[in-house]
Amino acid sequence: MLATFLAALVLTTTGPDDFTTGPQITDFGPNALVDAEMVIPEGFIFRHSFDFAAEADAGELNRNLVSAARFLNMHVRAGVPVENLNLAIVVHGVGVHDVADATIYAGRHEGAANANAALIAQLVEHGVRIYVCGQSAAYYDVATANLLPGVEMALSAMTAHAVLQAEGYTLNPF
């Protein structure tokens, strides 16, 4: 039924103007509807994780967080029920600053506001699990109390990935 619906749509994806945010994460995660030939099996349950260690430039969005929002949005737009989308993000290295509170972030970036805070709030609101490598956080003097709401401290990124893999999560390869 979903494939029939999508096949009936007339798509004219011609470039960047065809990308919009939503429908799940309304302000982030631009995506385009695609007339895909690869069928997502009906009832398929996604368990997918993202990993990043890079931080964005001061005051900019972290492209890895945007990718997670895009993943949610494009699959919901393609007809995958939101309850079938389970996402996790594992953050390590200097990337821990992008999921830290205003004090830590501003201290690292000459007073800049953390543009990622609103995106993280929407991701968490939509069930995305975000874990910080405790080893990286300790190295950069970021305490559990310094993390944005909904972001959780793990013992390490390696630990978080091992647990997620045991729960059936695949790792995004890029």
N, CA and C atoms as an extended XYZ file, in Angstrom:
522
Properties=species:S:1:pos:R:3:atomname:S:1:resname:S:1:resid:I:1 pbc="F F F"
N         0.824       -1.187        0.000 N   MET     1
C         0.000        0.000        0.000 CA  MET     1
C         0.873        1.257        0.000 C   MET     1
N         1.892        1.262        0.864 N   LEU     2
C         2.795        2.410        0.918 CA  LEU     2
C         3.495        2.604       -0.423 C   LEU     2
N         3.965        1.492       -1.005 N   ALA     3
C         4.660        1.591       -2.293 CA  ALA     3
C         3.725        2.123       -3.376 C   ALA     3
N         2.463        1.708       -3.336 N   THR     4
C         1.489        2.190       -4.313 CA  THR     4
C         1.275        3.683       -4.166 C   THR     4
N         1.157        4.133       -2.929 N   PHE     5
C         0.976        5.561       -2.657 CA  PHE     5
C         2.153        6.366       -3.179 C   PHE     5
N         3.357        5.916       -2.855 N   LEU     6
C         4.548        6.649       -3.280 CA  LEU     6
C         4.706        6.617       -4.806 C   LEU     6
N         4.365        5.481       -5.421 N   ALA     7
C         4.481        5.380       -6.872 CA  ALA     7
C         3.502        6.323       -7.564 C   ALA     7
N         2.390        6.608       -6.917 N   ALA     8
C         1.388        7.488       -7.508 CA  ALA     8
C         1.800        8.955       -7.460 C   ALA     8
N         2.747        9.280       -6.613 N   LEU     9
C         3.193       10.670       -6.524 CA  LEU     9
C         4.020       11.056       -7.741 C   LEU     9
N         3.809       12.239       -8.206 N   VAL    10
C         4.628       12.751       -9.297 CA  VAL    10
C         5.748       13.560       -8.652 C   VAL    10
N         6.949       13.073       -8.799 N   LEU    11
C         8.085       13.710       -8.148 CA  LEU    11
C         8.949       14.431       -9.165 C   LEU    11
N         9.349       15.605       -8.807 N   THR    12
C        10.262       16.359       -9.663 CA  THR    12
C        11.385       16.903       -8.808 C   THR    12
N        12.210       16.019       -8.286 N   THR    13
C        13.341       16.456       -7.492 CA  THR    13
C        14.427       16.932       -8.442 C   THR    13
N        14.599       18.232       -8.464 N   THR    14
C        15.544       18.809       -9.412 CA  THR    14
C        16.707       19.517       -8.748 C   THR    14
N        16.690       19.654       -7.450 N   GLY    15
C        17.814       20.327       -6.818 CA  GLY    15
C        17.523       20.744       -5.397 C   GLY    15
N        18.368       21.619       -4.885 N   PRO    16
C        18.304       22.028       -3.475 CA  PRO    16
C        16.954       22.609       -3.049 C   PRO    16
N        16.205       23.200       -3.970 N   ASP    17
C        14.918       23.792       -3.601 CA  ASP    17
C        13.880       22.750       -3.224 C   ASP    17
N        14.142       21.492       -3.534 N   ASP    18
C        13.198       20.422       -3.215 CA  ASP    18
C        13.359       19.904       -1.795 C   ASP    18
N        14.331       20.403       -1.064 N   PHE    19
C        14.575       19.949        0.306 CA  PHE    19
C        13.835       20.848        1.288 C   PHE    19
N        13.094       20.214        2.180 N   THR    20
C        12.404       20.931        3.251 CA  THR    20
C        12.602       20.169        4.553 C   THR    20
N        12.407       20.854        5.650 N   THR    21
C        12.499       20.186        6.946 CA  THR    21
C        11.176       19.492        7.243 C   THR    21
N        11.183       18.703        8.331 N   GLY    22
C         9.980       17.977        8.718 CA  GLY    22
C         9.854       16.700        7.915 C   GLY    22
N         8.850       15.943        8.182 N   PRO    23
C         7.692       16.268        8.994 CA  PRO    23
C         7.847       15.989       10.488 C   PRO    23
N         8.884       15.276       10.892 N   GLN    24
C         9.031       14.919       12.304 CA  GLN    24
C         9.776       16.001       13.075 C   GLN    24
N        10.980       16.326       12.657 N   ILE    25
C        11.786       17.377       13.279 CA  ILE    25
C        11.545       18.620       12.425 C   ILE    25
N        10.705       19.493       12.898 N   THR    26
C        10.157       20.552       12.047 CA  THR    26
C        11.149       21.627       11.619 C   THR    26
N        12.153       21.906       12.416 N   ASP    27
C        13.053       23.014       12.095 CA  ASP    27
C        14.418       22.577       11.585 C   ASP    27
N        14.651       21.272       11.514 N   PHE    28
C        15.976       20.763       11.149 CA  PHE    28
C        15.829       19.509       10.292 C   PHE    28
N        16.920       19.097        9.669 N   GLY    29
C        16.937       17.844        8.920 CA  GLY    29
C        16.297       17.911        7.560 C   GLY    29
N        16.754       18.854        6.692 N   PRO    30
C        16.163       18.958        5.365 CA  PRO    30
C        16.310       17.654        4.580 C   PRO    30
N        15.260       17.338        3.833 N   ASN    31
C        15.237       16.114        3.048 CA  ASN    31
C        14.281       16.298        1.883 C   ASN    31
N        14.383       15.418        0.907 N   ALA    32
C        13.509       15.465       -0.271 CA  ALA    32
C        12.802       14.124       -0.420 C   ALA    32
N        11.590       14.167       -0.893 N   LEU    33
C        10.869       12.945       -1.228 CA  LEU    33
C        11.479       12.387       -2.501 C   LEU    33
N        11.750       11.084       -2.500 N   VAL    34
C        12.439       10.451       -3.613 CA  VAL    34
C        11.588        9.299       -4.149 C   VAL    34
N        11.545        9.178       -5.443 N   ASP    35
C        10.871        8.059       -6.092 CA  ASP    35
C        11.853        6.887       -6.072 C   ASP    35
N        11.990        6.251       -4.911 N   ALA    36
C        12.992        5.205       -4.708 CA  ALA    36
C        12.535        3.868       -5.269 C   ALA    36
N        13.476        3.141       -5.838 N   GLU    37
C        13.197        1.795       -6.323 CA  GLU    37
C        13.445        0.747       -5.241 C   GLU    37
N        14.316        1.050       -4.308 N   MET    38
C        14.555        0.133       -3.187 CA  MET    38
C        13.386        0.272       -2.218 C   MET    38
N        12.676       -0.798       -2.019 N   VAL    39
C        11.494       -0.786       -1.162 CA  VAL    39
C        11.906       -1.037        0.284 C   VAL    39
N        11.386       -0.219        1.181 N   ILE    40
C        11.558       -0.469        2.613 CA  ILE    40
C        10.463       -1.467        2.982 C   ILE    40
N        10.835       -2.651        3.460 N   PRO    41
C         9.824       -3.658        3.764 CA  PRO    41
C         8.792       -3.131        4.769 C   PRO    41
N         7.534       -3.438        4.519 N   GLU    42
C         6.474       -3.004        5.425 CA  GLU    42
C         6.740       -3.583        6.811 C   GLU    42
N         6.629       -2.739        7.817 N   GLY    43
C         6.855       -3.162        9.197 CA  GLY    43
C         8.313       -3.182        9.610 C   GLY    43
N         9.209       -2.769        8.696 N   PHE    44
C        10.644       -2.780        9.017 CA  PHE    44
C        10.913       -1.876       10.208 C   PHE    44
N        11.714       -2.358       11.149 N   ILE    45
C        12.078       -1.583       12.335 CA  ILE    45
C        13.540       -1.156       12.192 C   ILE    45
N        13.762        0.139       12.192 N   PHE    46
C        15.119        0.689       12.143 CA  PHE    46
C        15.667        0.824       13.562 C   PHE    46
N        16.886        0.347       13.740 N   ARG    47
C        17.683        0.586       14.942 CA  ARG    47
C        19.034        1.031       14.395 C   ARG    47
N        19.246        2.333       14.427 N   HIS    48
C        20.388        2.899       13.709 CA  HIS    48
C        21.102        3.897       14.611 C   HIS    48
N        22.417        3.841       14.605 N   SER    49
C        23.175        4.773       15.440 CA  SER    49
C        24.138        5.603       14.602 C   SER    49
N        24.412        6.764       15.123 N   PHE    50
C        25.342        7.706       14.511 CA  PHE    50
C        26.491        7.914       15.499 C   PHE    50
N        27.667        8.213       14.979 N   ASP    51
C        28.855        8.415       15.803 CA  ASP    51
C        29.577        9.651       15.290 C   ASP    51
N        29.974       10.513       16.226 N   PHE    52
C        30.811       11.625       15.779 CA  PHE    52
C        31.728       12.110       16.881 C   PHE    52
N        32.874       12.635       16.421 N   ALA    53
C        33.867       13.190       17.326 CA  ALA    53
C        34.201       14.634       16.975 C   ALA    53
N        33.754       15.097       15.820 N   ALA    54
C        34.068       16.462       15.383 CA  ALA    54
C        33.062       17.445       15.951 C   ALA    54
N        33.539       18.618       16.270 N   GLU    55
C        32.611       19.665       16.702 CA  GLU    55
C        32.427       20.648       15.549 C   GLU    55
N        31.290       21.305       15.555 N   ALA    56
C        31.003       22.304       14.527 CA  ALA    56
C        31.748       23.598       14.852 C   ALA    56
N        31.837       24.471       13.881 N   ASP    57
C        32.390       25.795       14.134 CA  ASP    57
C        31.504       26.515       15.143 C   ASP    57
N        32.073       27.454       15.847 N   ALA    58
C        31.349       28.198       16.887 CA  ALA    58
C        30.022       28.736       16.367 C   ALA    58
N        28.952       28.453       17.097 N   GLY    59
C        27.638       28.966       16.758 CA  GLY    59
C        26.953       28.264       15.598 C   GLY    59
N        27.572       27.215       15.048 N   GLU    60
C        27.012       26.491       13.899 CA  GLU    60
C        26.440       25.150       14.338 C   GLU    60
N        25.538       24.602       13.526 N   LEU    61
C        24.977       23.286       13.783 CA  LEU    61
C        25.992       22.196       13.463 C   LEU    61
N        25.989       21.155       14.271 N   ASN    62
C        26.837       20.004       14.002 CA  ASN    62
C        26.153       19.174       12.915 C   ASN    62
N        26.836       18.962       11.808 N   ARG    63
C        26.243       18.268       10.666 CA  ARG    63
C        25.816       16.849       11.004 C   ARG    63
N        26.443       16.234       11.989 N   ASN    64
C        26.080       14.877       12.387 CA  ASN    64
C        24.734       14.853       13.105 C   ASN    64
N        24.464       15.864       13.902 N   LEU    65
C        23.154       15.978       14.554 CA  LEU    65
C        22.079       16.253       13.509 C   LEU    65
N        22.411       17.095       12.537 N   VAL    66
C        21.474       17.385       11.442 CA  VAL    66
C        21.186       16.109       10.649 C   VAL    66
N        22.197       15.265       10.453 N   SER    67
C        22.004       14.007        9.729 CA  SER    67
C        21.014       13.101       10.444 C   SER    67
N        21.066       13.050       11.760 N   ALA    68
C        20.112       12.237       12.519 CA  ALA    68
C        18.693       12.772       12.328 C   ALA    68
N        18.537       14.097       12.355 N   ALA    69
C        17.218       14.696       12.113 CA  ALA    69
C        16.753       14.395       10.695 C   ALA    69
N        17.670       14.458        9.746 N   ARG    70
C        17.325       14.167        8.350 CA  ARG    70
C        16.886       12.705        8.203 C   ARG    70
N        17.576       11.798        8.885 N   PHE    71
C        17.223       10.379        8.836 CA  PHE    71
C        15.784       10.174        9.310 C   PHE    71
N        15.441       10.782       10.442 N   LEU    72
C        14.070       10.683       10.947 CA  LEU    72
C        13.083       11.264        9.943 C   LEU    72
N        13.347       12.482        9.510 N   ASN    73
C        12.423       13.173        8.619 CA  ASN    73
C        12.191       12.438        7.306 C   ASN    73
N        13.263       11.991        6.663 N   MET    74
C        13.078       11.386        5.348 CA  MET    74
C        12.335       10.065        5.436 C   MET    74
N        12.549        9.320        6.526 N   HIS    75
C        11.853        8.047        6.644 CA  HIS    75
C        10.382        8.231        7.009 C   HIS    75
N        10.093        9.199        7.859 N   VAL    76
C         8.687        9.491        8.155 CA  VAL    76
C         8.001        9.999        6.890 C   VAL    76
N         8.670       10.877        6.161 N   ARG    77
C         8.111       11.392        4.905 CA  ARG    77
C         7.860       10.265        3.909 C   ARG    77
N         8.697        9.235        3.925 N   ALA    78
C         8.551        8.103        3.009 CA  ALA    78
C         7.500        7.103        3.500 C   ALA    78
N         6.900        7.370        4.660 N   GLY    79
C         5.814        6.516        5.130 CA  GLY    79
C         6.179        5.519        6.208 C   GLY    79
N         7.410        5.549        6.705 N   VAL    80
C         7.792        4.648        7.795 CA  VAL    80
C         7.155        5.178        9.083 C   VAL    80
N         6.423        4.338        9.801 N   PRO    81
C         5.824        4.806       11.062 CA  PRO    81
C         6.910        5.234       12.044 C   PRO    81
N         6.680        6.335       12.706 N   VAL    82
C         7.685        6.882       13.625 CA  VAL    82
C         8.054        5.878       14.714 C   VAL    82
N         7.105        5.042       15.117 N   GLU    83
C         7.415        4.058       16.155 CA  GLU    83
C         8.376        2.974       15.652 C   GLU    83
N         8.639        2.924       14.355 N   ASN    84
C         9.594        1.969       13.791 CA  ASN    84
C        10.988        2.563       13.609 C   ASN    84
N        11.167        3.793       14.075 N   LEU    85
C        12.456        4.477       13.935 CA  LEU    85
C        13.098        4.652       15.308 C   LEU    85
N        14.159        3.906       15.545 N   ASN    86
C        14.906        3.975       16.803 CA  ASN    86
C        16.308        4.462       16.484 C   ASN    86
N        16.639        5.658       16.960 N   LEU    87
C        17.941        6.241       16.648 CA  LEU    87
C        18.725        6.520       17.921 C   LEU    87
N        20.036        6.416       17.791 N   ALA    88
C        20.942        6.770       18.881 CA  ALA    88
C        22.130        7.518       18.279 C   ALA    88
N        22.705        8.384       19.091 N   ILE    89
C        23.887        9.143       18.684 CA  ILE    89
C        24.937        8.967       19.779 C   ILE    89
N        26.155        8.634       19.377 N   VAL    90
C        27.256        8.510       20.321 CA  VAL    90
C        28.262        9.613       19.989 C   VAL    90
N        28.570       10.421       20.995 N   VAL    91
C        29.429       11.594       20.813 CA  VAL    91
C        30.708       11.396       21.623 C   VAL    91
N        31.844       11.662       21.001 N   HIS    92
C        33.124       11.559       21.713 CA  HIS    92
C        34.075       12.623       21.195 C   HIS    92
N        35.284       12.635       21.722 N   GLY    93
C        36.273       13.630       21.320 CA  GLY    93
C        35.776       15.044       21.583 C   GLY    93
N        36.258       16.000       20.789 N   VAL    94
C        35.866       17.404       20.987 CA  VAL    94
C        34.392       17.639       20.695 C   VAL    94
N        33.733       16.661       20.063 N   GLY    95
C        32.305       16.768       19.795 CA  GLY    95
C        31.475       16.909       21.055 C   GLY    95
N        32.024       16.528       22.212 N   VAL    96
C        31.253       16.629       23.460 CA  VAL    96
C        30.828       18.069       23.738 C   VAL    96
N        31.556       19.032       23.230 N   HIS    97
C        31.193       20.437       23.459 CA  HIS    97
C        29.878       20.810       22.780 C   HIS    97
N        29.563       20.162       21.661 N   ASP    98
C        28.336       20.485       20.931 CA  ASP    98
C        27.075       19.990       21.629 C   ASP    98
N        27.212       19.134       22.630 N   VAL    99
C        26.053       18.649       23.382 CA  VAL    99
C        26.095       19.133       24.832 C   VAL    99
N        26.943       20.116       25.087 N   ALA   100
C        27.101       20.661       26.437 CA  ALA   100
C        26.268       21.927       26.616 C   ALA   100
N        26.063       22.273       27.866 N   ASP   101
C        25.239       23.443       28.206 CA  ASP   101
C        25.909       24.753       27.781 C   ASP   101
N        25.169       25.827       27.959 N   ALA   102
C        25.610       27.155       27.505 CA  ALA   102
C        26.932       27.575       28.128 C   ALA   102
N        27.147       27.257       29.386 N   THR   103
C        28.377       27.672       30.077 CA  THR   103
C        29.604       27.009       29.465 C   THR   103
N        29.546       25.696       29.320 N   ILE   104
C        30.682       24.961       28.732 CA  ILE   104
C        30.890       25.390       27.286 C   ILE   104
N        29.804       25.453       26.531 N   TYR   105
C        29.902       25.792       25.113 CA  TYR   105
C        30.484       27.194       24.929 C   TYR   105
N        29.943       28.158       25.640 N   ALA   106
C        30.405       29.549       25.510 CA  ALA   106
C        31.862       29.682       25.941 C   ALA   106
N        32.253       28.940       26.974 N   GLY   107
C        33.635       28.980       27.435 CA  GLY   107
C        34.611       28.470       26.383 C   GLY   107
N        34.172       27.531       25.598 N   ARG   108
C        35.031       26.979       24.542 CA  ARG   108
C        35.015       27.844       23.285 C   ARG   108
N        33.912       28.561       23.062 N   HIS   109
C        33.712       29.275       21.804 CA  HIS   109
C        33.519       30.774       21.985 C   HIS   109
N        34.317       31.373       22.848 N   GLU   110
C        34.355       32.830       23.023 CA  GLU   110
C        32.969       33.455       23.176 C   GLU   110
N        32.128       32.819       23.987 N   GLY   111
C        30.824       33.378       24.312 CA  GLY   111
C        29.705       33.053       23.346 C   GLY   111
N        29.979       32.282       22.304 N   ALA   112
C        28.946       31.946       21.312 CA  ALA   112
C        27.850       31.085       21.941 C   ALA   112
N        26.656       31.238       21.421 N   ALA   113
C        25.532       30.402       21.852 CA  ALA   113
C        25.607       29.064       21.124 C   ALA   113
N        25.146       28.020       21.787 N   ASN   114
C        25.162       26.681       21.211 CA  ASN   114
C        23.954       26.495       20.292 C   ASN   114
N        24.180       26.593       18.996 N   ALA   115
C        23.109       26.445       18.003 CA  ALA   115
C        22.515       25.043       18.018 C   ALA   115
N        23.214       24.086       18.601 N   ASN   116
C        22.756       22.700       18.630 CA  ASN   116
C        21.701       22.440       19.696 C   ASN   116
N        21.548       23.342       20.658 N   ALA   117
C        20.646       23.095       21.782 CA  ALA   117
C        19.204       22.852       21.339 C   ALA   117
N        18.689       23.656       20.433 N   ALA   118
C        17.306       23.490       19.968 CA  ALA   118
C        17.144       22.197       19.176 C   ALA   118
N        18.122       21.859       18.361 N   LEU   119
C        18.082       20.626       17.593 CA  LEU   119
C        18.112       19.417       18.532 C   LEU   119
N        18.994       19.451       19.507 N   ILE   120
C        19.086       18.346       20.470 CA  ILE   120
C        17.774       18.192       21.221 C   ILE   120
N        17.166       19.290       21.617 N   ALA   121
C        15.879       19.222       22.324 CA  ALA   121
C        14.829       18.522       21.466 C   ALA   121
N        14.788       18.846       20.167 N   GLN   122
C        13.809       18.194       19.282 CA  GLN   122
C        14.142       16.721       19.062 C   GLN   122
N        15.417       16.401       18.923 N   LEU   123
C        15.807       15.003       18.763 CA  LEU   123
C        15.389       14.187       19.983 C   LEU   123
N        15.716       14.699       21.163 N   VAL   124
C        15.371       14.002       22.406 CA  VAL   124
C        13.851       13.877       22.543 C   VAL   124
N        13.150       14.940       22.216 N   GLU   125
C        11.682       14.922       22.286 CA  GLU   125
C        11.095       13.820       21.401 C   GLU   125
N        11.783       13.496       20.313 N   HIS   126
C        11.303       12.470       19.390 CA  HIS   126
C        11.992       11.123       19.613 C   HIS   126
N        12.535       10.926       20.796 N   GLY   127
C        13.025        9.615       21.197 CA  GLY   127
C        14.437        9.252       20.807 C   GLY   127
N        15.198       10.186       20.258 N   VAL   128
C        16.586        9.881       19.899 CA  VAL   128
C        17.418        9.836       21.176 C   VAL   128
N        18.159        8.745       21.330 N   ARG   129
C        19.043        8.577       22.496 CA  ARG   129
C        20.404        9.185       22.149 C   ARG   129
N        20.904       10.058       23.015 N   ILE   130
C        22.201       10.697       22.776 CA  ILE   130
C        23.114       10.374       23.948 C   ILE   130
N        24.239        9.737       23.635 N   TYR   131
C        25.205        9.326       24.653 CA  TYR   131
C        26.537       10.032       24.430 C   TYR   131
N        27.152       10.444       25.516 N   VAL   132
C        28.455       11.087       25.479 CA  VAL   132
C        29.490       10.129       26.055 C   VAL   132
N        30.615       10.049       25.404 N   CYS   133
C        31.734        9.255       25.898 CA  CYS   133
C        32.243        9.875       27.198 C   CYS   133
N        32.132        9.153       28.281 N   GLY   134
C        32.587        9.659       29.569 CA  GLY   134
C        34.087        9.910       29.606 C   GLY   134
N        34.843        9.146       28.841 N   GLN   135
C        36.290        9.333       28.816 CA  GLN   135
C        36.639       10.661       28.133 C   GLN   135
N        35.970       10.950       27.030 N   SER   136
C        36.187       12.231       26.357 CA  SER   136
C        35.710       13.379       27.236 C   SER   136
N        34.562       13.210       27.852 N   ALA   137
C        34.020       14.256       28.716 CA  ALA   137
C        34.979       14.541       29.869 C   ALA   137
N        35.527       13.503       30.464 N   ALA   138
C        36.485       13.699       31.558 CA  ALA   138
C        37.719       14.449       31.061 C   ALA   138
N        38.196       14.089       29.878 N   TYR   139
C        39.370       14.746       29.307 CA  TYR   139
C        39.118       16.235       29.085 C   TYR   139
N        37.915       16.575       28.622 N   TYR   140
C        37.586       17.976       28.330 CA  TYR   140
C        36.879       18.669       29.495 C   TYR   140
N        36.864       18.027       30.651 N   ASP   141
C        36.296       18.609       31.869 CA  ASP   141
C        34.810       18.976       31.702 C   ASP   141
N        34.065       18.065       31.076 N   VAL   142
C        32.626       18.224       30.914 CA  VAL   142
C        31.957       17.196       31.815 C   VAL   142
N        31.239       17.667       32.831 N   ALA   143
C        30.571       16.774       33.778 CA  ALA   143
C        29.178       16.407       33.285 C   ALA   143
N        28.627       15.356       33.853 N   THR   144
C        27.259       14.938       33.510 CA  THR   144
C        26.293       16.108       33.667 C   THR   144
N        26.465       16.892       34.704 N   ALA   145
C        25.587       18.044       34.960 CA  ALA   145
C        25.707       19.122       33.882 C   ALA   145
N        26.789       19.082       33.091 N   ASN   146
C        26.993       20.073       32.024 CA  ASN   146
C        26.348       19.688       30.700 C   ASN   146
N        25.769       18.509       30.620 N   LEU   147
C        25.170       18.067       29.361 CA  LEU   147
C        23.788       18.682       29.190 C   LEU   147
N        23.411       18.916       27.938 N   LEU   148
C        22.081       19.438       27.647 CA  LEU   148
C        21.020       18.426       28.099 C   LEU   148
N        19.820       18.894       28.423 N   PRO   149
C        18.764       17.982       28.881 CA  PRO   149
C        18.520       16.843       27.890 C   PRO   149
N        18.457       15.634       28.429 N   GLY   150
C        18.207       14.456       27.617 CA  GLY   150
C        19.453       13.764       27.112 C   GLY   150
N        20.593       14.427       27.178 N   VAL   151
C        21.867       13.830       26.765 CA  VAL   151
C        22.407       13.061       27.965 C   VAL   151
N        22.842       11.824       27.727 N   GLU   152
C        23.287       10.958       28.819 CA  GLU   152
C        24.775       10.652       28.730 C   GLU   152
N        25.385       10.495       29.895 N   MET   153
C        26.801       10.142       29.972 CA  MET   153
C        26.925        8.624       29.951 C   MET   153
N        27.806        8.118       29.098 N   ALA   154
C        28.151        6.693       29.065 CA  ALA   154
C        29.555        6.546       29.636 C   ALA   154
N        29.918        5.354       30.023 N   LEU   155
C        31.273        5.113       30.501 CA  LEU   155
C        32.281        5.487       29.414 C   LEU   155
N        31.969        5.110       28.192 N   SER   156
C        32.833        5.435       27.055 CA  SER   156
C        32.008        5.308       25.779 C   SER   156
N        32.547        5.815       24.693 N   ALA   157
C        31.894        5.636       23.386 CA  ALA   157
C        31.923        4.162       23.003 C   ALA   157
N        33.011        3.496       23.317 N   MET   158
C        33.114        2.066       23.009 CA  MET   158
C        32.030        1.280       23.740 C   MET   158
N        31.797        1.636       24.997 N   THR   159
C        30.756        0.970       25.786 CA  THR   159
C        29.388        1.225       25.170 C   THR   159
N        29.102        2.472       24.826 N   ALA   160
C        27.806        2.817       24.241 CA  ALA   160
C        27.579        2.029       22.951 C   ALA   160
N        28.593        1.961       22.089 N   HIS   161
C        28.444        1.222       20.834 CA  HIS   161
C        28.254       -0.277       21.081 C   HIS   161
N        28.963       -0.839       22.051 N   ALA   162
C        28.809       -2.269       22.351 CA  ALA   162
C        27.384       -2.574       22.814 C   ALA   162
N        26.846       -1.725       23.684 N   VAL   163
C        25.479       -1.925       24.177 CA  VAL   163
C        24.477       -1.757       23.035 C   VAL   163
N        24.637       -0.699       22.247 N   LEU   164
C        23.719       -0.463       21.128 CA  LEU   164
C        23.765       -1.617       20.122 C   LEU   164
N        24.955       -2.117       19.821 N   GLN   165
C        25.059       -3.240       18.889 CA  GLN   165
C        24.366       -4.472       19.457 C   GLN   165
N        24.511       -4.709       20.758 N   ALA   166
C        23.840       -5.848       21.391 CA  ALA   166
C        22.314       -5.693       21.327 C   ALA   166
N        21.849       -4.436       21.279 N   GLU   167
C        20.406       -4.143       21.160 CA  GLU   167
C        19.944       -4.172       19.706 C   GLU   167
N        20.833       -4.483       18.775 N   GLY   168
C        20.463       -4.603       17.372 CA  GLY   168
C        20.627       -3.349       16.543 C   GLY   168
N        21.331       -2.348       17.046 N   TYR   169
C        21.549       -1.112       16.294 CA  TYR   169
C        22.659       -1.300       15.268 C   TYR   169
N        22.460       -0.753       14.067 N   THR   170
C        23.510       -0.708       13.065 CA  THR   170
C        24.196        0.653       13.184 C   THR   170
N        25.422        0.727       12.711 N   LEU   171
C        26.197        1.972       12.787 CA  LEU   171
C        26.206        2.655       11.435 C   LEU   171
N        25.820        3.916       11.403 N   ASN   172
C        25.853        4.693       10.157 CA  ASN   172
C        27.302        4.752        9.668 C   ASN   172
N        27.563        4.365        8.418 N   PRO   173
C        28.942        4.280        7.947 CA  PRO   173
C        29.584        5.605        7.551 C   PRO   173
N        28.838        6.715        7.606 N   PHE   174
C        29.445        8.004        7.235 CA  PHE   174
C        28.869        9.106        8.051 C   PHE   174
